[in-house]
């Protein structure tokens, strides 16, 4: 049994991560402000990660999984406050790769500002640098779009809602824009592999081996609901983010290093079905955006 600290623990990725390791029988602690319901089977350390004082000093963790660091200061404040720990895994983002680089992005490319993601990507990169300066043996994961049960962002849930309501689905332009996904369970499995095998590489792109077009992604979401999709292709004169949950931006990673350690990942079709089951029971947990309202008022 490992003693694990998960930052956050109340929404999507951090919540799933805390639940995953608790279900494995690990002793899981979550660090959050206790403003939302906690996962069953975890121990709460109630605090703001940027105002920790000595709340962590007397703990000794086998593993710290930092899901919620977004800035250099987030890393500074947490690492200053920690007592003893063995392994540290930081969930960063592939937004650290400038969009001007050739795709698929690989870990050897020089990172920098990405105009699509703005300060989010720049801040994540600064957090990475600070972490490796302070904890050279830490691991950094750069995922594409994460999905799966507990997804509270209005991505797949938006398509599920359209399918449930038997609505036609709006596809940007010709639908050929490509994206890459990664199931949160696979992310947790890979963390286990890292702390078991301790590979020499410190930074890993993570994600499914294959990308998928947004048209095929929408089709799979409808299939997960058990509905046939009726597609409407929308011209460039409509701003994509007003009616569709992703930026107008192809987004593909080279995940060869990850696949050497974990060659199997969950099929997207299977993962979407799992997410839909969770969605049907937790619709109120989703942070909705007015995409359907915009479609009805401007496109249909």
RODO-2510 file (C-alpha; in nm, 4 decimals, decimal comma):
residues 300
     n   res          X          Y          Z
     1     x     0,0000     0,0000     0,0000
     2     x     0,1377     0,3363    -0,1054
     3     x     0,0809     0,6674     0,0663
     4     x    -0,0220     0,9096    -0,2077
     5     x    -0,0976     1,2820    -0,2159
     6     x    -0,3242     1,4058    -0,4971
     7     x    -0,3630     1,7798    -0,5417
     8     x    -0,7265     1,8662    -0,5991
     9     x    -0,9432     1,5583    -0,5886
    10     x    -1,2853     1,7129    -0,6463
    11     x    -1,3226     1,7587    -1,0250
    12     x    -1,2545     1,5442    -1,3313
    13     x    -0,8842     1,4470    -1,3625
    14     x    -0,7834     1,4926    -0,9993
    15     x    -1,1083     1,3365    -0,8765
    16     x    -1,0707     1,0345    -1,1022
    17     x    -0,7050     0,9982    -1,0035
    18     x    -0,7852     1,0037    -0,6315
    19     x    -1,0642     0,7497    -0,6808
    20     x    -0,8486     0,5235    -0,8985
    21     x    -0,5681     0,4898    -0,6454
    22     x    -0,8052     0,4647    -0,3482
    23     x    -0,9817     0,1765    -0,5237
    24     x    -0,6407     0,0114    -0,5694
    25     x    -0,6042     0,0022    -0,1930
    26     x    -0,3575     0,2884    -0,1630
    27     x    -0,3743     0,5352     0,1241
    28     x    -0,4803     0,8463    -0,0657
    29     x    -0,4728     1,2022     0,0670
    30     x    -0,6298     1,4884    -0,1271
    31     x    -0,5281     1,8512    -0,0939
    32     x    -0,8104     2,0965    -0,1582
    33     x    -1,0193     2,3699     0,0042
    34     x    -1,3138     2,1379     0,0788
    35     x    -1,5625     2,3353    -0,1299
    36     x    -1,6970     2,0253    -0,3096
    37     x    -1,7895     1,6708    -0,2145
    38     x    -1,4875     1,4492    -0,1507
    39     x    -1,4182     1,1107    -0,3077
    40     x    -1,4967     0,8127    -0,0874
    41     x    -1,2012     0,6395     0,0727
    42     x    -0,9604     0,9348     0,0788
    43     x    -0,8261     1,1536     0,3576
    44     x    -0,8758     1,5278     0,3161
    45     x    -0,6023     1,7802     0,3897
    46     x    -0,8070     2,0993     0,3831
    47     x    -0,5955     2,3907     0,2618
    48     x    -0,5209     2,6250    -0,0260
    49     x    -0,2099     2,4949    -0,2020
    50     x    -0,0690     2,8475    -0,2024
    51     x    -0,1231     2,8983     0,1708
    52     x    -0,0097     2,5705     0,3240
    53     x     0,1970     2,6710     0,6243
    54     x     0,3095     2,3510     0,7973
    55     x     0,0079     2,1375     0,6993
    56     x     0,2204     1,8976     0,4939
    57     x     0,5514     1,9091     0,6809
    58     x     0,4881     1,6071     0,9000
    59     x     0,3632     1,3751     0,6250
    60     x     0,5808     1,1315     0,4332
    61     x     0,4442     1,0336     0,0900
    62     x     0,5491     0,7595    -0,1470
    63     x     0,4018     0,9543    -0,4362
    64     x     0,2812     1,3079    -0,5041
    65     x     0,0488     1,3399    -0,8064
    66     x     0,0230     1,7093    -0,8837
    67     x    -0,2783     1,7568    -1,1068
    68     x    -0,3604     2,1180    -1,0226
    69     x    -0,0360     2,3129    -1,0664
    70     x    -0,0821     2,5777    -1,3338
    71     x     0,1995     2,8221    -1,2564
    72     x     0,5560     2,8385    -1,1311
    73     x     0,4294     2,9711    -0,7974
    74     x     0,2020     2,6674    -0,7591
    75     x     0,5114     2,4470    -0,7794
    76     x     0,7177     2,6688    -0,5496
    77     x     0,4528     2,6808    -0,2783
    78     x     0,3777     2,3101    -0,2806
    79     x     0,7366     2,1863    -0,2909
    80     x     0,8347     2,4312    -0,0159
    81     x     0,5538     2,2956     0,2022
    82     x     0,6083     1,9230     0,1446
    83     x     0,7815     1,7046     0,3970
    84     x     0,9395     1,3788     0,2795
    85     x     0,8334     1,2190    -0,0495
    86     x     0,9750     0,9651    -0,2932
    87     x     0,8170     1,0206    -0,6350
    88     x     0,6524     1,3278    -0,7870
    89     x     0,4394     1,3205    -1,1033
    90     x     0,3149     1,6468    -1,2534
    91     x     0,0249     1,6499    -1,4995
    92     x     0,1323     1,9254    -1,7342
    93     x    -0,0073     1,9834    -2,0838
    94     x     0,0875     1,9539    -2,4479
    95     x    -0,0094     2,3222    -2,4718
    96     x     0,3613     2,3844    -2,3998
    97     x     0,4399     2,3143    -2,7679
    98     x     0,4142     2,6193    -2,9990
    99     x     0,1500     2,5636    -3,2650
   100     x     0,4061     2,6650    -3,5291
   101     x     0,6078     2,3454    -3,4759
   102     x     0,5540     2,0499    -3,7115
   103     x     0,3188     1,7856    -3,5801
   104     x     0,3191     1,5360    -3,4233
   105     x     0,4919     1,7156    -3,1365
   106     x     0,7693     1,5195    -2,9643
   107     x     0,9424     1,5665    -2,6313
   108     x     1,2699     1,6859    -2,7882
   109     x     1,1096     1,9905    -2,9502
   110     x     1,1790     2,3324    -2,8025
   111     x     0,8767     2,4440    -2,6054
   112     x     0,7418     2,7972    -2,5882
   113     x     0,4383     3,0179    -2,6335
   114     x     0,1356     2,8726    -2,8089
   115     x    -0,1006     3,1425    -2,9363
   116     x    -0,4009     2,9083    -2,9216
   117     x    -0,3592     2,8352    -2,5498
   118     x    -0,2020     3,1657    -2,4457
   119     x    -0,0809     3,1969    -2,0878
   120     x    -0,2122     2,8538    -1,9934
   121     x     0,0605     2,6849    -2,1974
   122     x     0,3296     2,9368    -2,1010
   123     x     0,2486     2,9000    -1,7317
   124     x     0,2528     2,5202    -1,7538
   125     x     0,5971     2,5377    -1,9138
   126     x     0,7301     2,7613    -1,6366
   127     x     0,5846     2,5182    -1,3823
   128     x     0,7644     2,2287    -1,5532
   129     x     1,0979     2,4097    -1,5461
   130     x     1,0625     2,5030    -1,1815
   131     x     0,9695     2,1503    -1,0831
   132     x     1,2688     1,9904    -1,2548
   133     x     1,4956     2,2487    -1,0952
   134     x     1,3621     2,1634    -0,7500
   135     x     1,2858     1,7926    -0,7980
   136     x     1,5151     1,6606    -1,0754
   137     x     1,3767     1,3081    -1,0411
   138     x     1,0147     1,4212    -1,0982
   139     x     0,8119     1,2966    -1,3956
   140     x     0,6138     1,5291    -1,6223
   141     x     0,3207     1,4121    -1,8354
   142     x     0,1976     1,6114    -2,1346
   143     x    -0,1469     1,4839    -2,2334
   144     x    -0,3667     1,5929    -2,5245
   145     x    -0,7421     1,6051    -2,4540
   146     x    -0,8280     1,3904    -2,1531
   147     x    -1,1666     1,2194    -2,1406
   148     x    -1,3542     0,9532    -1,9482
   149     x    -1,5826     0,9214    -1,6457
   150     x    -1,6079     1,2323    -1,4259
   151     x    -1,5581     1,4601    -1,7296
   152     x    -1,7174     1,7877    -1,6216
   153     x    -1,6058     1,9942    -1,9200
   154     x    -1,8617     2,0489    -2,1962
   155     x    -1,6856     1,8431    -2,4620
   156     x    -1,8176     1,4889    -2,4943
   157     x    -2,1130     1,5817    -2,2691
   158     x    -2,2132     1,8432    -2,5277
   159     x    -2,2307     1,5771    -2,7992
   160     x    -2,4085     1,3363    -2,5641
   161     x    -2,6692     1,6033    -2,4921
   162     x    -2,7254     1,6649    -2,8625
   163     x    -2,7618     1,2908    -2,9222
   164     x    -2,9992     1,2456    -2,6285
   165     x    -3,2194     1,5210    -2,7697
   166     x    -3,2065     1,3726    -3,1227
   167     x    -3,0486     1,6901    -3,2543
   168     x    -2,8433     1,7059    -3,5735
   169     x    -2,4790     1,7784    -3,4958
   170     x    -2,2821     2,0735    -3,6304
   171     x    -1,9428     1,9782    -3,7757
   172     x    -1,6914     2,2583    -3,8411
   173     x    -1,5999     2,2944    -4,2087
   174     x    -1,5247     1,9531    -4,3667
   175     x    -1,4822     1,7714    -4,0348
   176     x    -1,1252     1,6645    -4,1091
   177     x    -0,9543     1,8502    -3,8241
   178     x    -0,7610     1,5917    -3,6218
   179     x    -0,7408     1,5613    -3,2437
   180     x    -0,5861     1,3167    -2,9998
   181     x    -0,7411     1,1850    -2,6791
   182     x    -0,6297     0,9964    -2,3692
   183     x    -0,8491     0,8173    -2,1178
   184     x    -0,7964     0,9189    -1,7559
   185     x    -0,7667     0,5544    -1,6546
   186     x    -0,4768     0,5110    -1,8963
   187     x    -0,3119     0,8165    -1,7458
   188     x    -0,3361     0,6605    -1,3999
   189     x    -0,2047     0,3290    -1,5315
   190     x     0,0938     0,5074    -1,6820
   191     x     0,1678     0,6829    -1,3532
   192     x     0,1809     0,3404    -1,1896
   193     x     0,4270     0,2207    -1,4543
   194     x     0,6502     0,5249    -1,4027
   195     x     0,6809     0,4808    -1,0273
   196     x     0,7310     0,1066    -1,0666
   197     x     0,9916     0,1082    -1,3449
   198     x     1,1499     0,4537    -1,2893
   199     x     1,2535     0,5093    -1,6528
   200     x     1,5373     0,7483    -1,7260
   201     x     1,3236     0,9888    -1,9313
   202     x     1,1574     1,2556    -1,7200
   203     x     0,9089     1,4028    -1,9702
   204     x     0,6502     1,1968    -2,1576
   205     x     0,3874     1,2838    -2,4106
   206     x     0,0884     1,0634    -2,3312
   207     x    -0,2116     0,9843    -2,5468
   208     x    -0,3736     0,7325    -2,7760
   209     x    -0,1474     0,6079    -3,0530
   210     x    -0,3829     0,7340    -3,3232
   211     x    -0,5514     1,0677    -3,3740
   212     x    -0,9108     1,1007    -3,4928
   213     x    -1,1002     1,3528    -3,7029
   214     x    -1,3601     1,5624    -3,5271
   215     x    -1,6234     1,4133    -3,7582
   216     x    -1,5356     1,0585    -3,6498
   217     x    -1,5155     1,1677    -3,2850
   218     x    -1,8707     1,3054    -3,3030
   219     x    -1,9884     0,9831    -3,4694
   220     x    -1,8389     0,7753    -3,1873
   221     x    -2,0058     0,9961    -2,9263
   222     x    -2,3457     0,9377    -3,0892
   223     x    -2,2742     0,5634    -3,1080
   224     x    -2,1956     0,5672    -2,7339
   225     x    -2,5443     0,7090    -2,6760
   226     x    -2,6981     0,4527    -2,9113
   227     x    -2,8141     0,7091    -3,1669
   228     x    -2,7467     0,7691    -3,5366
   229     x    -2,5855     1,1013    -3,6141
   230     x    -2,7231     1,3546    -3,8624
   231     x    -2,4382     1,5865    -3,9585
   232     x    -2,4533     1,9499    -4,0631
   233     x    -2,1313     2,1002    -4,1969
   234     x    -2,0835     2,4590    -4,0855
   235     x    -1,8943     2,7169    -4,2885
   236     x    -1,5983     2,9264    -4,1723
   237     x    -1,8135     3,2368    -4,1312
   238     x    -1,9205     3,1082    -3,7898
   239     x    -1,6617     3,1198    -3,5118
   240     x    -1,5958     2,7546    -3,4278
   241     x    -1,5808     2,7933    -3,0497
   242     x    -1,9307     2,9457    -3,0495
   243     x    -2,0887     2,6149    -3,1536
   244     x    -1,8197     2,3480    -3,1070
   245     x    -1,6180     2,2545    -2,7953
   246     x    -1,2669     2,2597    -2,9479
   247     x    -1,0422     2,5273    -3,0933
   248     x    -0,9841     2,5356    -3,4692
   249     x    -0,6505     2,3649    -3,4274
   250     x    -0,5157     2,0211    -3,5205
   251     x    -0,3484     1,8716    -3,2175
   252     x    -0,1358     1,5547    -3,2418
   253     x     0,1443     1,4181    -3,0223
   254     x     0,4179     1,1644    -3,0803
   255     x     0,3647     0,9156    -2,7953
   256     x     0,6292     0,6587    -2,8963
   257     x     0,8148     0,6853    -2,5637
   258     x     0,4970     0,6184    -2,3685
   259     x     0,4054     0,3230    -2,5901
   260     x     0,7411     0,1577    -2,5185
   261     x     0,6330     0,1350    -2,1544
   262     x     0,2564     0,0977    -2,2018
   263     x     0,1729    -0,0312    -2,5506
   264     x    -0,1998    -0,0774    -2,4910
   265     x    -0,4507     0,2023    -2,4386
   266     x    -0,8275     0,1961    -2,4064
   267     x    -1,0096     0,2156    -2,7425
   268     x    -1,1814     0,5518    -2,7794
   269     x    -1,5151     0,3866    -2,8582
   270     x    -1,5023     0,1935    -2,5306
   271     x    -1,3932     0,4929    -2,3258
   272     x    -1,6716     0,7094    -2,4648
   273     x    -1,9306     0,4504    -2,3644
   274     x    -1,7916     0,4555    -2,0106
   275     x    -1,8061     0,8332    -2,0056
   276     x    -2,1649     0,8355    -2,1292
   277     x    -2,2737     0,6000    -1,8511
   278     x    -2,1204     0,8374    -1,5965
   279     x    -2,2772     1,1388    -1,7724
   280     x    -2,6300     0,9934    -1,7565
   281     x    -2,6012     0,9806    -1,3762
   282     x    -2,4148     1,3084    -1,3231
   283     x    -2,5527     1,5611    -1,5715
   284     x    -2,5622     1,8349    -1,3080
   285     x    -2,1837     1,8059    -1,2616
   286     x    -2,1134     1,9254    -1,6167
   287     x    -2,0097     2,2875    -1,6713
   288     x    -2,2345     2,3729    -1,9624
   289     x    -2,1741     2,6454    -2,2181
   290     x    -2,4417     2,8096    -2,4372
   291     x    -2,3416     2,6194    -2,7526
   292     x    -2,6894     2,4833    -2,8243
   293     x    -2,8434     2,8265    -2,7725
   294     x    -2,5973     2,9771    -3,0206
   295     x    -2,6701     2,7038    -3,2766
   296     x    -3,0449     2,7496    -3,2493
   297     x    -3,0239     3,1285    -3,2792
   298     x    -2,7590     3,1539    -3,5519
   299     x    -2,7142     2,8318    -3,7510
   300     x    -3,0459     2,6455    -3,7635
***
